[in-house]
């Protein structure tokens, strides 16, 4: 039997490892190729959008904000990247931020931005876009900076929560029918979807009792079966914090108007939830404050967690019926519900 030539074998292993290391070091790093910043207005939101183009996909990056020593500083580290030929320091629109700096540290490219407001999640958004050959755009890192009040579609203080949103009625049950044949089931679904978007943007796990125009239990269900099916979404989902059912009010007198919220006093938290939702909706919707009221609504009584049923406005009122069909008003009420939830968690200590 021939003896192995160990010195030669060991030498080959070392050589292979060296070649692998050398190839890795020689691999071209992603470089910044383009830089653009502009103030953008979308809907009612104005913000600064920064686009940083690179010659390769941007997959590994870390975002840091909310620093104690430098609360207005936003830092983004991109792995295996270089500055390229762009300037090391770039002035920005001072309404939103002072400057942006590029700095190479090891195999990372660090981007540092001095914001005009604290670098909290509600004041910035960072994401990537793939190369768009048709539009002639490279792989891009997008940084959006917002001013006082933060970005719409994000509410601080909700991250990590689990919330059930129940769009009232649906399927064979149209709910109340108001101005121009507007159906309650359609309004409640549209507002609920907007609430879900805001909550998910804020780090919430959202459970919807329905996501389209359907009966939750089924078209042949009794009222109790249908309502229990909605309650079950909350009671059988682990760690649900609150249950919110969204409705439109109606009355035979067309002059009836305003916003109200109902609860069943299982604990003191139910009334607290109702009050915070009511206050925020009235602030955003600018409708008459009809207050909060105790009621024996099935979804409030049978939900194991704090629950509330909100009445956005009167679908049978000409002015409010028109508002309920208006997307801007729907957005305002959705924002109010989300902020009301954040306020509830802040004051309840739960």
Protein Blocks (a to p, Z undefined) as FASTA:
>chain_A
ZZddfklmmmmmmmmmmmmmmmmmmpccdddfbdcdddddehjbccdddddddfbdcfbc
cddehifklmmbccdddehiaebjadfbdcddfklombdcdddehjaccdddddfbdcdf
klgccddddddfknopacddddddddehiaehiaehigopacddddeeehjlnbjadehh
iafklmmmmmmmmmmmmmmmnopacddfbfbdcdfkbmkbcfklmmmmmmmmmmmpghif
bdcdddddddfblkbgcdddddddfblmlmmmmmmmmmmmmmmnopacebjaddfbfklm
mpmbdcddddfbafkbmklmmmmmpmklmmmmmmmmmmmmmmmmmmnoZZ
